[in-house]
Every structure is written in structure tokens, then in C-alpha cells.
Amino acid sequence: MSRARVFDRLATFLLWAAGLLILAILAAFLVRILGRGLPFITWDFLTSRPRSMGPGGGVGPELFNTFYLTGLSLLFSLPIGVGAGIYMAEYAKPGRFTDVVRLSVEALASVPSIVLGLFGMILFVNWMGWGFTILGGALTLALLNLPTLVRVTEETIRSVPQIYREGSLALGATRWQTTAKAVLPSALPGILTGVTLVAGRAIGETAVLIYTAGVTASRHFPDWDLFAAGETLAVRIWYVKSEGLVPDADAIASGTSALLLIVVLVFNLALALPLHWWQKWRMGR
């Protein structure tokens, strides 16, 4: 057997082993978290309000706030992040301004989330006088989302074959028509992958929201008020395990952890499956 074939088989084995190891780690993580938390997830747990002192509290407001804050953060960050990525990939010319924009994106991506949380607290909670609010938390989360959205969008659009642009322009399309009708549909799967990444991170974020949205939930459920406090599932886990006084803190934390994991998985599947079906339909059309 030649040396090249030996190295090829060795590389194949190592790559398979790495993939199986990742799957094993994920399976162990899922089994442990879901095994401990699923018995505590009941309808009353999903719909009732949390309790400050007594046992038996639920996470209804926190579940609502998790989706509400994530949706608002995407609403604020998607137009800016995707727009900036399109500009950097299709319209930006090499120069000082482009270098400054790219450097700013890289710098923002390297900022720890707790620093962004402190920034949001100084700006929205103190300087603007909003206090702990859903709006302040969503705007700060949008800052956390922006670097990933910009970078993923730019790299995905750059990966679209140049022949798509040349063919569209040769048929008489304008530059914007080429970008909107030829480039973006081809780049859509990669862009949605970036959206999934930032949404998953936003759902599980704690440091940003502790300082901006607070560790309490509104008395009304569901509460669409942007200026109400917005404790989420992830923040609830942190609060119960660190400062909570309820006697069943371990049970609440385990149930909330399992619920948060299910929410992330369902959110990912809700984006991935329609995208997969759309790609199959587009290829078979």
C-alpha cells in the first residue's frame, strides 16, 4: 500500500473519530440535562409565575421574555448586520473607510458579553433613565449579534460564484437587481445559518441581560410592554442558583435548564428544516 493511501485512510479515520467524539459529547450533555430536568417540566411549570420564597414556582413569564427579547434583538440587528455584510461584500471598495468598518466589526466581536452588558447598563439603564427593561436588553443583545451577522453575511456572499453576477449583468440587470435576485438567494442558506447562531446565543445569554433587562419579570403575563423588566430562562437559572431563596431551587434550575435546551433545539430545527426543504425544492425545480 502506498504512503499516500495510508495517510488518506489515517486522515479519514481521524476525521470520523473527531465527528463521533463530538456526537458522543453532545449526546452525554443532552442525556444528563434532559434526564434531570424533564420530570419537572409540567404544564403548571410552563404557565405559572415564579415565586420568590415558596416552592412550586413556574417560568411562564421567563419563557415569554426569552422569545420576546430574542425576536426584538433580531429585529434590530438583522437589517444592520445583513445590510453591512452586503455592503462589505458587494459594494465596498478597498480604502480607509472599508478598513475602519472591518476593524470595528472585529473589535466588537472580541468584546466580552459582560462588557457589553455594562455598556448597556450605563447607556440605557442609567444615562437614558429606562431602568431594567426589555427594550434596553434587546438593544444590547443586538450589539452582541451584529459582528457575527456582518461576518457571516459577507463571507457567504463572497462564496457565491462570480459567474452568477456576470450572467445577470450580461442579461441587462442592474447591480442591485443582480445582488437581490441572483446573489442573495444563493447566499440565503449561509445567512440563515448565521441567524441561527446569533439567535441561539441570544436565547442563552445571561451577562448582557442581568445588567440591562434585570432579574425580575412583570406581574402581567404575557406583558408586551417594552419598558417592563425582562428576566429570561437563562437569567432565571443564574438567579435561582446564586441568590434564590426558594427551597426547590435545584428542581427549578434543572427544569429550566432542560426547557432552555429544548427551546434552542426547537428554534434551530424551526429554521433548519424549512431551509432544507426549500433548498431541495429549488434544486429540483
FIDO-138000 format. One line per 5 residues: number of its first residue (from 1); for each residue x, y, z of N, C-alpha, C. Coordinates in Angstrom, 1 decimal, decimal comma. Layout:
residues N
NUM) X Y Z X Y Z X Y Z; ...
END
This chain:
residues 285
1) 0,9 -1,2 0,0 0,0 0,0 0,0 0,9 1,2 0,0; 0,6 2,2 -0,9 1,4 3,4 -1,0 1,2 4,3 0,2; 2,3 5,1 0,4 2,2 6,1 1,6 1,0 7,0 1,5; 0,7 7,5 0,3 -0,4 8,4 0,1 -1,7 7,8 0,6; -1,9 6,5 0,2 -3,1 5,8 0,6 -3,2 5,6 2,1
6) -2,0 5,3 2,7 -2,0 5,2 4,2 -2,4 6,5 4,9; -1,8 7,6 4,4 -2,1 8,9 5,0 -3,6 9,2 4,8; -4,1 8,9 3,6 -5,6 9,1 3,3 -6,5 8,4 4,3; -6,2 7,1 4,5 -7,0 6,3 5,4 -6,9 6,8 6,9; -5,6 7,2 7,2 -5,4 7,7 8,6 -6,2 9,0 8,8
11) -6,1 9,9 7,8 -6,9 11,1 7,9 -8,4 10,9 8,0; -8,9 10,0 7,2 -10,3 9,6 7,2 -10,7 9,1 8,6; -9,9 8,2 9,1 -10,2 7,7 10,5 -10,2 8,7 11,5; -9,2 9,7 11,5 -9,2 10,7 12,5 -10,4 11,7 12,4; -10,8 12,0 11,2 -11,9 12,9 11,0 -13,2 12,2 11,5
16) -13,4 10,9 11,1 -14,5 10,2 11,6 -14,5 10,1 13,2; -13,4 9,9 13,7 -13,2 9,8 15,2 -13,6 11,1 15,8; -13,1 12,2 15,2 -13,5 13,6 15,7 -15,0 13,8 15,7; -15,6 13,5 14,6 -17,0 13,6 14,4 -17,8 12,8 15,4; -17,4 11,6 15,6 -18,1 10,7 16,6 -17,9 11,2 18,0
21) -16,7 11,7 18,3 -16,5 12,3 19,6 -17,4 13,4 19,9; -17,5 14,3 19,0 -18,4 15,5 19,1 -19,9 15,0 19,4; -20,3 14,0 18,6 -21,7 13,4 18,8 -21,8 12,8 20,2; -20,8 12,1 20,6 -20,8 11,5 22,0 -20,9 12,5 23,1; -20,1 13,6 22,9 -20,2 14,7 23,9 -21,6 15,3 24,0
26) -22,1 15,6 22,8 -23,4 16,2 22,7 -24,5 15,3 23,3; -24,4 14,0 23,0 -25,4 13,0 23,5 -25,3 12,9 25,0; -24,1 12,9 25,6 -23,9 12,8 27,0 -24,5 14,1 27,7; -24,3 15,2 27,0 -24,8 16,5 27,6 -26,3 16,5 27,5; -26,9 16,1 26,4 -28,4 16,0 26,3 -29,0 15,1 27,3
31) -28,4 13,9 27,4 -29,0 12,9 28,3 -28,9 13,4 29,8; -27,8 14,0 30,2 -27,7 14,4 31,6 -28,7 15,6 31,9; -28,7 16,6 31,0 -29,5 17,8 31,3 -31,0 17,4 31,2; -31,4 16,7 30,1 -32,8 16,4 29,9 -33,2 15,3 30,9; -32,4 14,4 31,2 -32,7 13,4 32,2 -33,0 14,0 33,6
36) -32,3 15,0 34,0 -32,5 15,6 35,3 -33,7 16,6 35,3; -33,9 17,3 34,1 -34,9 18,3 34,1 -36,3 18,0 33,6; -36,4 17,0 32,7 -37,7 16,7 32,1 -38,8 16,4 33,1; -38,4 15,6 34,2 -39,5 15,3 35,2 -40,1 16,5 35,8; -39,5 17,6 35,8 -40,0 18,8 36,5 -40,8 19,7 35,5
41) -40,8 19,4 34,2 -41,5 20,3 33,3 -42,9 19,8 33,2; -43,8 20,6 33,7 -45,2 20,3 33,6 -45,9 21,5 33,0; -47,2 21,4 32,8 -48,0 22,5 32,2 -48,0 23,7 33,2; -48,1 23,4 34,5 -48,1 24,4 35,5 -46,8 25,1 35,6; -45,7 24,3 35,4 -44,4 24,9 35,4 -44,2 25,9 34,2
46) -44,8 25,5 33,1 -44,6 26,4 31,9 -45,5 27,6 31,9; -46,5 27,6 32,6 -47,5 28,7 32,6 -47,6 29,6 33,8; -47,1 29,1 34,9 -47,3 29,9 36,2 -46,1 30,8 36,4; -46,3 31,8 37,3 -45,3 32,7 37,6 -44,3 32,2 38,6; -43,1 32,7 38,6 -42,1 32,2 39,6 -42,5 32,8 41,0
51) -41,9 32,1 42,0 -42,1 32,5 43,4 -40,8 32,9 44,0; -40,9 33,9 44,8 -39,7 34,5 45,5 -39,2 33,7 46,7; -40,2 33,1 47,4 -39,9 32,4 48,7 -40,4 31,0 48,7; -41,6 30,7 48,3 -42,2 29,4 48,5 -41,8 28,5 47,3; -42,1 27,2 47,5 -41,8 26,2 46,4 -42,9 26,2 45,4
56) -42,6 25,5 44,2 -43,6 25,3 43,2 -43,8 26,4 42,2; -42,8 27,3 42,1 -43,0 28,4 41,1 -42,7 27,9 39,7; -43,2 28,6 38,7 -43,0 28,3 37,3 -42,1 29,3 36,6; -42,1 29,2 35,3 -41,3 30,1 34,5 -42,0 30,6 33,3; -43,3 30,8 33,4 -44,1 31,3 32,3 -43,7 32,6 31,8
61) -43,5 33,7 32,6 -43,0 35,0 32,1 -41,6 34,9 31,5; -40,8 34,1 32,1 -39,4 34,0 31,6 -39,4 33,3 30,3; -40,2 32,3 30,0 -40,3 31,7 28,7 -40,8 32,7 27,7; -41,8 33,5 28,0 -42,3 34,5 27,1 -41,2 35,6 26,8; -40,5 36,0 27,9 -39,5 37,0 27,7 -38,3 36,5 26,9
66) -38,0 35,3 27,0 -36,9 34,7 26,2 -37,2 34,9 24,7; -38,4 34,5 24,2 -38,7 34,6 22,8 -38,9 36,1 22,4; -39,5 36,9 23,3 -39,7 38,3 23,0 -38,4 39,1 22,9; -37,5 38,9 23,8 -36,2 39,6 23,7 -35,4 39,1 22,5; -35,4 37,8 22,2 -34,6 37,3 21,1 -35,2 37,8 19,8
71) -36,5 37,8 19,7 -37,2 38,4 18,5 -36,9 39,9 18,3; -36,9 40,6 19,3 -36,6 42,1 19,2 -35,2 42,3 18,9; -34,3 41,6 19,5 -32,8 41,7 19,2 -32,6 41,4 17,7; -33,2 40,4 17,1 -33,0 40,1 15,7 -33,7 41,2 14,9; -34,8 41,7 15,3 -35,5 42,8 14,6 -34,6 44,0 14,4
76) -33,8 44,3 15,5 -32,9 45,5 15,5 -31,6 45,2 14,7; -31,1 43,9 14,9 -29,7 43,7 14,3 -29,7 43,1 12,9; -30,8 42,4 12,5 -30,8 41,9 11,1 -30,6 42,9 10,0; -31,4 44,0 10,0 -31,3 44,9 8,9 -29,9 45,5 8,8; -29,3 45,9 10,0 -28,0 46,5 10,0 -26,9 45,5 9,7
81) -27,0 44,3 10,3 -25,9 43,3 10,2 -25,9 42,7 8,7; -27,0 42,4 8,2 -27,1 41,8 6,9 -26,8 42,9 5,8; -27,3 44,1 6,1 -27,0 45,2 5,2 -25,5 45,6 5,1; -24,9 45,6 6,3 -23,5 45,9 6,3 -22,7 44,7 5,6; -23,1 43,5 5,8 -22,4 42,4 5,2 -22,5 42,5 3,6
86) -23,7 42,8 3,1 -23,9 43,0 1,7 -23,0 44,1 1,2; -23,0 45,2 1,9 -22,1 46,3 1,5 -20,7 46,0 1,4; -20,2 45,3 2,5 -18,8 44,9 2,5 -18,4 43,9 1,4; -19,4 43,0 1,0 -19,1 42,0 0,0 -19,3 42,5 -1,4; -20,2 43,4 -1,6 -20,6 43,7 -3,0 -20,3 45,2 -3,4
91) -20,3 46,1 -2,5 -20,2 47,5 -2,8 -18,9 48,2 -2,3; -18,4 47,7 -1,2 -17,2 48,4 -0,6 -16,0 48,3 -1,5; -15,3 49,4 -1,6 -14,1 49,4 -2,4 -12,9 49,5 -1,4; -11,8 48,9 -1,7 -10,6 49,0 -0,8 -10,3 50,4 -0,5; -10,1 50,7 0,8 -9,8 52,1 1,2 -9,8 52,2 2,7
96) -9,6 53,4 3,2 -9,6 53,6 4,6 -10,9 53,4 5,3; -12,0 53,8 4,7 -13,3 53,6 5,3 -13,6 52,2 5,4; -13,4 51,4 4,4 -13,7 49,9 4,5 -12,8 49,3 5,6; -11,6 49,7 5,7 -10,7 49,1 6,7 -11,2 49,5 8,1; -11,7 50,7 8,3 -12,2 51,1 9,6 -13,5 50,3 9,9
101) -14,4 50,1 9,0 -15,6 49,3 9,2 -15,2 47,9 9,6; -14,3 47,3 8,8 -13,9 45,9 9,1 -13,2 45,8 10,5; -12,4 46,7 10,8 -11,7 46,8 12,1 -12,7 46,9 13,2; -13,7 47,8 13,0 -14,8 48,0 14,0 -15,6 46,7 14,3; -15,9 46,0 13,2 -16,6 44,7 13,4 -15,8 43,7 14,1
106) -14,5 43,6 13,8 -13,6 42,7 14,5 -13,4 43,0 16,0; -13,3 44,3 16,2 -13,2 44,8 17,6 -14,5 44,5 18,4; -15,6 44,7 17,8 -16,9 44,5 18,5 -17,1 43,0 18,8; -16,6 42,2 17,8 -16,7 40,7 18,0 -15,9 40,2 19,2; -14,8 40,9 19,5 -13,9 40,5 20,6 -14,3 41,0 22,0
111) -15,3 41,9 22,0 -15,7 42,4 23,3 -16,5 41,4 24,1; -16,1 41,1 25,4 -16,8 40,1 26,2 -18,3 40,6 26,4; -19,2 39,6 26,5 -20,6 39,9 26,7 -20,8 40,7 28,0; -20,1 40,5 29,0 -20,3 41,2 30,3 -19,9 42,7 30,1; -19,0 43,0 29,2 -18,6 44,4 29,0 -19,7 45,0 28,2
116) -20,3 44,4 27,2 -21,5 44,9 26,5 -22,6 45,1 27,5; -22,8 44,2 28,5 -23,8 44,4 29,5 -23,6 45,6 30,3; -22,4 45,9 30,7 -22,1 47,1 31,5 -22,3 48,3 30,6; -22,0 48,2 29,3 -22,2 49,4 28,4 -23,7 49,6 28,3; -24,5 48,6 28,2 -25,9 48,7 28,1 -26,5 49,3 29,4
121) -26,0 48,9 30,5 -26,5 49,4 31,8 -26,2 50,9 31,9; -24,9 51,3 31,5 -24,6 52,7 31,6 -25,4 53,6 30,6; -25,6 53,0 29,4 -26,3 53,8 28,4 -27,9 53,8 28,6; -28,5 52,6 28,7 -29,9 52,5 28,7 -30,5 52,6 30,1; -29,9 52,0 31,1 -30,4 51,9 32,4 -30,2 53,2 33,2
126) -28,9 53,7 33,1 -28,6 54,9 33,9 -28,7 56,2 33,1; -28,0 56,3 32,0 -28,0 57,6 31,3 -29,3 58,0 30,7; -30,0 57,0 30,0 -31,3 57,3 29,4 -32,4 57,1 30,4; -32,1 56,6 31,6 -33,1 56,5 32,7 -34,2 55,5 32,5; -34,0 54,5 31,6 -35,1 53,5 31,4 -35,2 52,5 32,5
131) -34,2 52,3 33,3 -34,2 51,2 34,3 -34,0 49,9 33,6; -34,3 48,8 34,3 -34,2 47,4 33,7 -35,4 47,2 32,8; -35,2 47,1 31,5 -36,3 47,0 30,6 -36,0 46,0 29,5; -37,0 45,5 28,9 -36,9 44,6 27,7 -36,2 45,3 26,6; -36,6 46,5 26,3 -36,1 47,3 25,2 -34,5 47,5 25,4
136) -34,1 47,9 26,6 -32,7 48,0 26,8 -31,9 46,7 26,6; -32,5 45,6 27,1 -31,9 44,3 26,9 -31,8 43,9 25,4; -32,9 44,2 24,7 -32,9 43,8 23,2 -31,9 44,6 22,4; -31,8 45,9 22,7 -30,8 46,7 22,0 -29,4 46,3 22,3; -29,1 45,9 23,5 -27,8 45,5 23,9 -27,5 44,1 23,3
141) -28,5 43,2 23,2 -28,3 42,0 22,5 -28,0 42,2 21,1; -28,7 43,2 20,5 -28,5 43,5 19,1 -27,0 43,8 18,8; -26,4 44,6 19,7 -24,9 44,8 19,6 -24,1 43,5 19,6; -24,5 42,6 20,4 -23,9 41,3 20,5 -24,0 40,5 19,2; -25,2 40,7 18,6 -25,4 39,9 17,3 -24,7 40,5 16,1
146) -24,5 41,8 16,1 -24,0 42,4 14,9 -22,7 41,8 14,3; -21,7 41,7 15,0 -20,4 41,2 14,4 -20,6 39,8 13,7; -21,3 38,9 14,3 -21,5 37,6 13,7 -22,3 37,7 12,4; -23,4 38,5 12,4 -24,2 38,7 11,3 -23,4 39,3 10,1; -22,6 40,3 10,4 -21,9 41,0 9,4 -20,8 40,0 8,7
151) -20,1 39,3 9,6 -19,1 38,5 9,1 -19,6 37,3 8,3; -20,7 36,7 8,8 -21,3 35,5 8,1 -21,9 35,9 6,8; -22,6 37,1 6,8 -23,2 37,6 5,6 -22,1 37,9 4,5; -21,1 38,6 4,9 -20,0 38,9 4,0 -19,3 37,7 3,4; -19,0 36,8 4,3 -18,3 35,6 3,8 -19,2 34,7 2,9
156) -20,5 34,6 3,3 -21,4 33,8 2,5 -21,6 34,4 1,1; -21,7 35,7 1,0 -21,9 36,4 -0,3 -20,7 36,3 -1,1; -19,5 36,4 -0,5 -18,3 36,3 -1,3 -18,1 34,8 -1,8; -18,7 33,9 -1,2 -18,6 32,5 -1,7 -19,5 32,2 -2,9; -20,4 33,1 -3,2 -21,3 32,8 -4,4 -20,4 33,0 -5,6
161) -20,5 32,0 -6,6 -19,6 32,1 -7,8 -19,8 33,3 -8,5; -18,7 33,9 -9,0 -18,7 35,1 -9,8 -19,5 35,0 -11,1; -19,6 33,8 -11,6 -20,4 33,7 -12,8 -21,9 34,0 -12,7; -22,4 33,9 -11,5 -23,8 34,3 -11,2 -23,9 35,8 -11,5; -23,0 36,6 -11,0 -23,0 38,1 -11,2 -22,8 38,4 -12,7
166) -21,9 37,8 -13,3 -21,6 38,1 -14,7 -22,7 37,7 -15,6; -23,4 36,6 -15,3 -24,5 36,2 -16,2 -25,7 37,2 -16,0; -25,9 37,6 -14,7 -27,0 38,5 -14,5 -26,8 39,9 -15,2; -25,6 40,4 -15,0 -25,2 41,7 -15,6 -25,2 41,6 -17,1; -24,8 40,5 -17,7 -24,9 40,3 -19,2 -26,3 40,3 -19,7
171) -27,3 39,9 -18,9 -28,7 39,9 -19,3 -29,3 41,3 -19,2; -28,5 42,3 -18,7 -29,0 43,6 -18,6 -29,5 44,0 -17,2; -29,3 43,2 -16,2 -29,8 43,6 -14,8 -28,9 44,6 -14,2; -29,4 45,4 -13,4 -28,6 46,4 -12,7 -27,8 45,7 -11,6; -26,9 46,5 -10,9 -26,1 45,9 -9,9 -27,0 45,4 -8,7
176) -28,0 46,3 -8,3 -28,8 45,9 -7,2 -29,7 44,7 -7,6; -30,2 44,7 -8,8 -31,0 43,5 -9,2 -30,2 42,2 -9,2; -29,0 42,4 -9,6 -28,1 41,2 -9,6 -27,9 40,7 -8,1; -27,7 41,7 -7,2 -27,5 41,3 -5,8 -28,7 40,7 -5,2; -29,9 41,3 -5,5 -31,1 40,9 -4,9 -31,7 39,6 -5,5
181) -31,6 39,4 -6,8 -32,2 38,3 -7,5 -31,3 37,1 -7,8; -30,0 37,4 -7,9 -29,0 36,3 -8,2 -28,1 35,9 -7,0; -27,6 36,9 -6,3 -26,6 36,6 -5,3 -27,3 36,2 -4,0; -28,2 37,0 -3,5 -28,8 36,8 -2,2 -29,5 35,4 -2,1; -30,3 35,0 -3,1 -31,0 33,7 -3,0 -29,9 32,6 -2,8
186) -28,8 32,7 -3,5 -27,8 31,6 -3,4 -27,1 31,7 -2,0; -27,0 32,9 -1,4 -26,3 33,1 -0,1 -27,3 32,9 1,0; -28,6 32,7 0,8 -29,6 32,7 1,8 -29,3 31,6 2,9; -28,9 30,3 2,5 -28,7 29,3 3,5 -27,6 29,7 4,4; -26,5 30,3 4,0 -25,4 30,7 4,9 -25,8 31,8 5,8
191) -26,6 32,7 5,2 -27,1 33,8 6,1 -28,0 33,3 7,2; -28,9 32,4 6,9 -29,8 31,8 7,9 -29,0 31,0 8,9; -27,9 30,4 8,5 -27,1 29,8 9,5 -26,5 30,8 10,5; -26,1 31,9 10,0 -25,7 33,0 10,9 -26,8 33,5 11,8; -28,0 33,6 11,3 -29,1 34,0 12,1 -29,4 32,9 13,2
196) -29,3 31,7 12,9 -29,4 30,6 13,9 -28,4 30,7 15,0; -27,2 31,0 14,6 -26,1 31,1 15,6 -26,3 32,3 16,5; -26,7 33,4 16,0 -26,9 34,6 16,9 -28,1 34,4 17,7; -29,2 33,8 17,2 -30,4 33,6 17,9 -30,2 32,6 19,1; -29,4 31,5 18,8 -29,1 30,6 19,9 -28,3 31,2 21,0
201) -27,3 32,1 20,6 -26,5 32,8 21,6 -27,4 33,8 22,4; -28,3 34,4 21,7 -29,2 35,4 22,4 -30,1 34,7 23,4; -30,6 33,5 23,0 -31,5 32,8 23,9 -30,8 32,4 25,2; -29,6 32,0 25,1 -28,8 31,5 26,3 -28,0 32,6 27,0; -28,1 33,9 26,6 -27,3 34,9 27,1 -27,7 35,3 28,5
206) -26,8 35,6 29,4 -27,1 36,0 30,8 -26,5 37,3 31,1; -25,2 37,4 30,9 -24,4 38,6 31,4 -25,0 39,9 30,9; -25,3 39,9 29,6 -25,9 41,2 29,0 -27,2 41,5 29,6; -28,1 40,5 29,9 -29,5 40,7 30,3 -29,5 41,0 31,8; -28,6 40,5 32,6 -28,6 40,8 34,0 -28,5 42,2 34,3
211) -27,6 42,9 33,5 -27,4 44,3 33,7 -28,3 45,2 32,9; -29,1 44,7 32,0 -30,0 45,6 31,2 -31,5 45,3 31,3; -31,8 44,0 31,3 -33,2 43,6 31,4 -33,7 43,2 32,8; -32,7 43,0 33,7 -33,0 42,7 35,1 -33,2 41,3 35,4; -33,4 41,0 36,7 -33,6 39,6 37,2 -35,1 39,5 37,8
216) -36,0 40,3 37,3 -37,4 40,1 37,7 -38,2 40,2 36,4; -39,4 39,6 36,6 -40,4 39,6 35,4 -41,6 40,4 35,8; -42,3 40,9 34,8 -43,5 41,7 35,0 -44,6 40,8 35,7; -45,5 41,5 36,5 -46,6 40,8 37,1 -47,6 40,3 36,1; -47,7 41,0 35,0 -48,6 40,6 33,9 -48,0 39,6 33,0
221) -48,8 38,7 32,5 -48,2 37,6 31,7 -49,2 37,2 30,6; -48,9 37,3 29,3 -47,7 38,0 28,8 -47,7 39,5 28,8; -46,6 40,1 28,9 -46,5 41,6 29,0 -45,7 42,1 27,8; -46,4 42,8 26,9 -45,7 43,3 25,7 -45,1 44,7 25,9; -45,1 45,2 27,1 -44,5 46,5 27,4 -43,0 46,5 27,2
226) -42,5 47,3 26,4 -41,1 47,3 26,1 -40,3 47,8 27,3; -40,9 48,5 28,2 -40,2 49,1 29,4 -40,5 48,3 30,7; -41,0 47,1 30,5 -41,1 46,2 31,7 -39,8 45,4 31,9; -39,6 45,0 33,1 -38,4 44,1 33,3 -38,6 42,8 32,6; -37,4 42,2 32,2 -37,5 41,1 31,3 -36,5 39,9 31,6
231) -36,8 39,3 32,8 -36,0 38,1 33,2 -36,2 37,0 32,2; -35,2 36,3 31,7 -35,3 35,2 30,8 -35,0 33,9 31,5; -35,1 32,8 30,7 -34,9 31,5 31,2 -33,4 31,4 31,7; -32,5 31,8 30,9 -31,1 31,7 31,3 -30,8 32,5 32,6; -31,3 33,7 32,6 -31,1 34,6 33,8 -31,8 34,0 35,0
236) -32,9 33,3 34,8 -33,6 32,6 35,9 -32,8 31,5 36,5; -32,1 30,8 35,7 -31,2 29,7 36,2 -30,1 30,3 37,0; -29,5 31,4 36,5 -28,4 32,0 37,3 -28,9 32,6 38,6; -30,1 33,2 38,6 -30,6 33,8 39,8 -31,0 32,8 40,9; -31,7 31,7 40,4 -32,1 30,7 41,4 -30,9 30,0 42,0
241) -29,9 29,7 41,3 -28,7 29,0 41,8 -27,8 29,9 42,6; -27,8 31,2 42,4 -26,9 32,1 43,1 -27,5 32,9 44,2; -28,7 33,4 44,0 -29,3 34,2 45,0 -30,7 33,8 45,4; -31,3 32,8 44,8 -32,7 32,4 45,0 -32,9 31,9 46,4; -34,0 32,1 47,0 -34,3 31,7 48,4 -35,4 30,5 48,4
246) -35,8 30,1 47,2 -36,8 29,1 47,2 -36,2 27,7 47,6; -37,0 26,9 48,3 -36,4 25,6 48,8 -36,2 24,6 47,7; -36,9 24,7 46,6 -36,8 23,8 45,5 -35,9 24,4 44,4; -34,9 25,1 44,7 -34,0 25,8 43,7 -33,4 24,8 42,8; -32,9 23,6 43,2 -32,3 22,7 42,3 -33,3 22,1 41,3
251) -34,5 21,9 41,7 -35,5 21,4 40,8 -35,9 22,4 39,8; -36,1 23,7 40,2 -36,4 24,8 39,3 -35,2 25,0 38,3; -34,0 24,9 38,8 -32,9 25,1 37,9 -32,7 24,0 36,9; -33,0 22,7 37,3 -32,9 21,6 36,4 -34,0 21,6 35,4; -35,2 22,0 35,8 -36,3 22,1 34,8 -36,1 23,2 33,8
256) -35,6 24,3 34,3 -35,4 25,5 33,4 -34,3 25,2 32,5; -33,2 24,5 32,9 -32,1 24,1 32,0 -32,6 23,2 30,9; -33,4 22,2 31,3 -33,9 21,3 30,2 -34,8 22,1 29,3; -35,7 23,0 29,8 -36,6 23,7 28,9 -35,8 24,7 28,0; -34,7 25,3 28,5 -33,9 26,2 27,7 -33,2 25,4 26,6
261) -32,8 24,2 26,9 -32,1 23,3 25,9 -33,1 23,0 24,8; -34,4 22,6 25,2 -35,4 22,3 24,2 -35,7 23,5 23,4; -35,8 24,6 24,0 -36,1 25,9 23,2 -35,1 26,1 22,1; -33,8 25,9 22,5 -32,7 26,1 21,5 -32,8 25,1 20,4; -33,0 23,9 20,7 -33,1 22,8 19,7 -34,3 23,0 18,8
266) -35,5 23,4 19,4 -36,7 23,6 18,5 -36,5 24,8 17,6; -35,8 25,9 18,1 -35,6 27,1 17,3 -34,6 26,7 16,2; -33,6 25,9 16,4 -32,7 25,6 15,3 -33,4 24,7 14,3; -34,2 23,8 14,7 -34,9 22,9 13,8 -36,0 23,7 13,0; -36,6 24,7 13,7 -37,6 25,5 13,0 -37,0 26,3 11,8
271) -35,7 26,6 11,9 -35,0 27,3 10,8 -34,4 26,3 9,9; -33,8 25,3 10,4 -33,0 24,4 9,5 -33,9 23,5 8,6; -35,0 23,0 9,1 -35,9 22,1 8,3 -36,5 22,8 7,1; -37,2 24,0 7,3 -37,7 24,7 6,2 -36,7 25,1 5,2; -35,5 25,5 5,7 -34,4 25,8 4,8 -34,0 24,6 3,9
276) -33,9 23,4 4,6 -33,5 22,2 3,8 -34,6 21,9 2,8; -35,9 22,0 3,1 -36,9 21,7 2,2 -36,9 22,7 1,0; -36,6 24,0 1,3 -36,6 25,0 0,3 -35,4 24,7 -0,7; -34,3 24,3 -0,1 -33,1 24,0 -1,0 -33,4 22,8 -1,9; -34,1 21,8 -1,4 -34,4 20,7 -2,2 -35,4 21,1 -3,3
281) -36,4 21,9 -2,9 -37,4 22,4 -3,9 -36,7 23,2 -5,0; -35,8 24,1 -4,6 -35,1 25,0 -5,5 -34,2 24,2 -6,5; -33,5 23,1 -6,0 -32,7 22,3 -6,8 -33,5 21,4 -7,8; -34,7 21,0 -7,4 -35,5 20,2 -8,2 -36,4 20,9 -9,1; -36,4 22,2 -9,0 -37,4 23,0 -9,8 -37,0 23,0 -11,3
END
